[in-house]
Amino acid sequence: MADQPFRHISCPVVVFRIESAQIIGDDLADALRDEFLEARRVIGAQHVIVDFEPVTYLSSASFRPLLSLLREVRAQGGRLVLCNLQPYVHEVFSVARLIHTPGAAPAAFEVQANLTAAIASLSHLGP
């Protein structure tokens, strides 16, 4: 398969929506990592939004697929934005210092309140 799957269109931003309400354990974390990386590669998007709307609980294993995806997105000069974090999920990311909190140093992940805001934060970017 060619590096660019489409000749006449581009997809600078792709949205991945996690469907599981709970992200627990190594098996699910590994499956998510593989799906994220393969989908981003096949689609060829430079920037990625991960929509957490259905997710109400996650374990620390959940960070691994996101960090792998972040590494790959940044290597392509892109940005990764998380959105729709439920209160508990937001707290887990905050405590782990993986998202920005007031008065803290810059963090690994960008966060937006919802999908519309996440898309808007990337809307000025080209392919």
C-alpha positions as CSV (number, residue, x, y, z in Angstrom):
1,M,0.0,0.0,0.0
2,A,1.3,3.5,-0.9
3,D,2.1,5.9,1.9
4,Q,-0.7,8.2,0.7
5,P,-3.9,6.2,0.2
6,F,-5.8,9.0,-1.5
7,R,-4.7,11.0,-4.6
8,H,-7.3,13.8,-4.7
9,I,-8.2,14.4,-1.1
10,S,-6.3,14.7,2.2
11,C,-7.3,14.1,5.8
12,P,-5.3,16.4,8.0
13,V,-7.3,15.5,11.1
14,V,-8.8,12.2,12.2
15,V,-11.2,11.6,15.1
16,F,-10.9,8.3,17.1
17,R,-13.8,7.7,19.4
18,I,-13.1,5.1,22.2
19,E,-16.2,2.9,22.5
20,S,-15.4,1.2,25.8
21,A,-16.9,2.7,29.0
22,Q,-13.9,1.2,30.9
23,I,-10.3,0.9,29.8
24,I,-8.7,-1.6,32.0
25,G,-5.9,-4.0,31.6
26,D,-3.0,-4.8,29.3
27,D,-5.0,-6.6,26.6
28,L,-7.3,-3.7,25.9
29,A,-4.5,-1.2,26.1
30,D,-2.5,-3.2,23.6
31,A,-5.5,-3.6,21.3
32,L,-6.1,0.2,21.5
33,R,-2.5,1.0,20.7
34,D,-2.5,-1.3,17.7
35,E,-5.8,0.1,16.4
36,F,-4.7,3.7,16.9
37,L,-1.4,3.3,15.1
38,E,-2.8,1.3,12.3
39,A,-5.8,3.6,11.7
40,R,-3.6,6.7,11.7
41,R,-1.1,5.1,9.4
42,V,-3.8,3.9,6.9
43,I,-5.7,7.2,7.0
44,G,-2.5,9.3,6.9
45,A,-3.9,12.1,9.1
46,Q,-1.3,14.4,10.6
47,H,-3.4,15.4,13.6
48,V,-5.5,13.2,15.8
49,I,-8.4,13.8,18.2
50,V,-9.3,11.1,20.7
51,D,-12.9,11.4,21.9
52,F,-13.4,9.9,25.4
53,E,-17.1,10.6,25.7
54,P,-18.2,7.1,26.6
55,V,-15.2,6.5,28.9
56,T,-16.1,6.7,32.6
57,Y,-13.1,4.7,34.0
58,L,-9.5,4.0,33.0
59,S,-6.5,2.4,34.5
60,S,-2.9,3.6,34.2
61,A,-2.5,1.0,31.4
62,S,-4.6,3.3,29.3
63,F,-1.8,5.8,29.0
64,R,0.4,3.5,27.0
65,P,-1.6,3.5,23.8
66,L,-2.1,7.2,24.0
67,L,1.6,7.8,24.6
68,S,2.5,5.6,21.6
69,L,0.0,7.5,19.4
70,L,1.4,10.8,20.7
71,R,4.9,9.8,19.8
72,E,3.9,8.8,16.3
73,V,1.7,11.9,15.7
74,R,4.5,14.3,16.9
75,A,7.1,12.4,14.7
76,Q,4.8,13.4,11.7
77,G,4.7,17.0,12.9
78,G,1.1,16.7,14.2
79,R,-0.8,17.4,17.3
80,L,-2.9,15.0,19.5
81,V,-6.0,16.4,21.3
82,L,-8.1,14.6,23.8
83,C,-11.8,15.7,24.3
84,N,-15.0,14.9,26.2
85,L,-13.1,13.7,29.3
86,Q,-15.6,12.7,32.0
87,P,-14.8,14.1,35.5
88,Y,-13.1,11.0,36.8
89,V,-11.1,10.5,33.7
90,H,-10.1,14.1,33.7
91,E,-9.0,13.7,37.3
92,V,-6.9,10.7,36.5
93,F,-5.1,12.5,33.7
94,S,-4.6,15.5,35.9
95,V,-3.1,13.5,38.8
96,A,-0.8,11.8,36.4
97,R,0.2,15.3,35.2
98,L,-0.5,14.2,31.6
99,I,-2.8,17.2,30.9
100,H,-2.3,20.8,31.7
101,T,-3.6,22.1,35.0
102,P,-3.4,25.8,36.2
103,G,0.0,26.6,37.6
104,A,1.6,23.4,36.3
105,A,4.3,22.9,33.7
106,P,3.2,22.0,30.1
107,A,1.8,18.5,29.8
108,A,1.9,15.7,27.3
109,F,-1.7,16.0,26.1
110,E,-3.8,18.8,24.9
111,V,-7.4,18.8,26.1
112,Q,-10.6,20.4,24.8
113,A,-14.0,20.3,26.4
114,N,-15.8,18.6,23.4
115,L,-15.3,17.5,19.8
116,T,-16.3,20.9,18.4
117,A,-13.7,22.7,20.4
118,A,-11.1,20.1,19.6
119,I,-11.7,20.4,15.8
120,A,-11.7,24.2,16.2
121,S,-8.3,24.1,18.0
122,L,-6.9,22.4,14.9
123,S,-8.9,24.2,12.2
124,H,-6.2,26.6,11.3
125,L,-3.8,23.8,10.5
126,G,-3.2,22.6,7.0
127,P,-2.3,19.1,5.8
